[in-house]
Amino acid sequence: MQLLEVCSTPHAAMPTRTPSSDNPYLASYRNPVLQEVEAFLSATGMTPARFGMEALGDPRVVSDMRKGRDPRSKTVAMLRQFIARETANA
């Protein structure tokens, strides 16, 4: 019964943690694929929204990763494939 009371807290009321909240290691950590994406954007001049739309159909993917989103391995693979394809065509 006590477990049920703990779990009945609405999700919106639960505190959220960002990667930089407590751990100094995480505060300085940058996702390797985000570094690759940032380098690609810098080299090509492509906007983050256009990159996200063309690579995944998600204009917010770069913004979300900048805010701490940790993409799944399938997503990382798709991002890297897009970068490789665009780099080869340049």
C-alpha positions as YAML, in Angstrom:
chain: A
units: angstrom
residues:
- id: 1
  name: MET
  ca: [0.00, 0.00, 0.00]
- id: 2
  name: GLN
  ca: [2.78, 2.43, 0.79]
- id: 3
  name: LEU
  ca: [4.40, 1.71, -2.60]
- id: 4
  name: LEU
  ca: [1.14, 2.66, -4.30]
- id: 5
  name: GLU
  ca: [1.15, 6.03, -2.51]
- id: 6
  name: VAL
  ca: [4.71, 6.79, -3.61]
- id: 7
  name: CYS
  ca: [3.95, 5.90, -7.23]
- id: 8
  name: SER
  ca: [0.75, 7.95, -7.29]
- id: 9
  name: THR
  ca: [2.70, 11.23, -7.44]
- id: 10
  name: PRO
  ca: [1.88, 12.90, -10.76]
- id: 11
  name: HIS
  ca: [4.78, 12.79, -13.22]
- id: 12
  name: ALA
  ca: [4.70, 16.57, -13.69]
- id: 13
  name: ALA
  ca: [5.30, 17.08, -9.97]
- id: 14
  name: MET
  ca: [8.44, 14.93, -9.93]
- id: 15
  name: PRO
  ca: [11.75, 16.82, -10.03]
- id: 16
  name: THR
  ca: [13.78, 16.63, -13.21]
- id: 17
  name: ARG
  ca: [17.54, 16.50, -13.53]
- id: 18
  name: THR
  ca: [19.64, 17.93, -16.28]
- id: 19
  name: PRO
  ca: [23.03, 16.47, -17.15]
- id: 20
  name: SER
  ca: [24.82, 19.44, -15.60]
- id: 21
  name: SER
  ca: [22.84, 19.53, -12.36]
- id: 22
  name: ASP
  ca: [25.09, 17.86, -9.77]
- id: 23
  name: ASN
  ca: [28.00, 16.09, -11.36]
- id: 24
  name: PRO
  ca: [30.94, 18.23, -12.58]
- id: 25
  name: TYR
  ca: [31.94, 15.46, -15.02]
- id: 26
  name: LEU
  ca: [28.55, 15.59, -16.67]
- id: 27
  name: ALA
  ca: [28.61, 19.38, -16.72]
- id: 28
  name: SER
  ca: [31.62, 19.28, -19.05]
- id: 29
  name: TYR
  ca: [30.53, 16.20, -21.04]
- id: 30
  name: ARG
  ca: [29.51, 16.70, -24.64]
- id: 31
  name: ASN
  ca: [28.00, 13.88, -26.58]
- id: 32
  name: PRO
  ca: [30.49, 12.77, -29.28]
- id: 33
  name: VAL
  ca: [27.81, 12.73, -31.98]
- id: 34
  name: LEU
  ca: [26.81, 16.27, -31.03]
- id: 35
  name: GLN
  ca: [30.43, 17.33, -31.53]
- id: 36
  name: GLU
  ca: [30.35, 15.73, -34.99]
- id: 37
  name: VAL
  ca: [27.07, 17.46, -35.81]
- id: 38
  name: GLU
  ca: [28.38, 20.83, -34.61]
- id: 39
  name: ALA
  ca: [31.52, 20.43, -36.76]
- id: 40
  name: PHE
  ca: [29.37, 19.53, -39.78]
- id: 41
  name: LEU
  ca: [27.07, 22.51, -39.23]
- id: 42
  name: SER
  ca: [30.05, 24.83, -38.87]
- id: 43
  name: ALA
  ca: [31.71, 23.48, -42.04]
- id: 44
  name: THR
  ca: [28.58, 23.57, -44.19]
- id: 45
  name: GLY
  ca: [26.68, 26.53, -42.80]
- id: 46
  name: MET
  ca: [23.54, 24.38, -42.59]
- id: 47
  name: THR
  ca: [21.06, 25.44, -39.91]
- id: 48
  name: PRO
  ca: [20.38, 23.03, -37.04]
- id: 49
  name: ALA
  ca: [16.69, 22.81, -37.96]
- id: 50
  name: ARG
  ca: [17.41, 21.98, -41.60]
- id: 51
  name: PHE
  ca: [19.99, 19.38, -40.54]
- id: 52
  name: GLY
  ca: [17.47, 17.74, -38.22]
- id: 53
  name: MET
  ca: [14.75, 17.72, -40.86]
- id: 54
  name: GLU
  ca: [16.96, 16.27, -43.57]
- id: 55
  name: ALA
  ca: [18.70, 13.72, -41.35]
- id: 56
  name: LEU
  ca: [15.77, 12.51, -39.23]
- id: 57
  name: GLY
  ca: [12.66, 14.50, -40.02]
- id: 58
  name: ASP
  ca: [13.03, 16.17, -36.60]
- id: 59
  name: PRO
  ca: [13.91, 19.87, -36.69]
- id: 60
  name: ARG
  ca: [14.55, 19.94, -32.92]
- id: 61
  name: VAL
  ca: [17.08, 17.10, -32.69]
- id: 62
  name: VAL
  ca: [20.14, 19.38, -32.52]
- id: 63
  name: SER
  ca: [18.48, 21.73, -30.05]
- id: 64
  name: ASP
  ca: [17.42, 18.79, -27.90]
- id: 65
  name: MET
  ca: [20.93, 17.30, -27.93]
- id: 66
  name: ARG
  ca: [22.36, 20.68, -26.95]
- id: 67
  name: LYS
  ca: [20.00, 20.60, -23.97]
- id: 68
  name: GLY
  ca: [21.17, 17.14, -22.93]
- id: 69
  name: ARG
  ca: [19.14, 14.68, -25.01]
- id: 70
  name: ASP
  ca: [21.05, 11.43, -25.35]
- id: 71
  name: PRO
  ca: [20.05, 9.91, -28.69]
- id: 72
  name: ARG
  ca: [19.59, 6.17, -29.14]
- id: 73
  name: SER
  ca: [22.17, 4.20, -31.08]
- id: 74
  name: LYS
  ca: [19.87, 3.96, -34.12]
- id: 75
  name: THR
  ca: [19.48, 7.74, -34.14]
- id: 76
  name: VAL
  ca: [23.25, 8.22, -33.83]
- id: 77
  name: ALA
  ca: [23.76, 5.87, -36.78]
- id: 78
  name: MET
  ca: [21.26, 7.82, -38.89]
- id: 79
  name: LEU
  ca: [22.93, 11.14, -38.02]
- id: 80
  name: ARG
  ca: [26.37, 9.80, -38.92]
- id: 81
  name: GLN
  ca: [25.07, 8.29, -42.18]
- id: 82
  name: PHE
  ca: [23.59, 11.64, -43.16]
- id: 83
  name: ILE
  ca: [26.84, 13.46, -42.38]
- id: 84
  name: ALA
  ca: [28.87, 10.90, -44.37]
- id: 85
  name: ARG
  ca: [26.49, 11.08, -47.32]
- id: 86
  name: GLU
  ca: [26.48, 14.88, -47.39]
- id: 87
  name: THR
  ca: [30.26, 15.05, -46.97]
- id: 88
  name: ALA
  ca: [30.75, 12.61, -49.86]
- id: 89
  name: ASN
  ca: [28.46, 14.67, -52.10]
- id: 90
  name: ALA
  ca: [30.24, 17.94, -51.34]
...
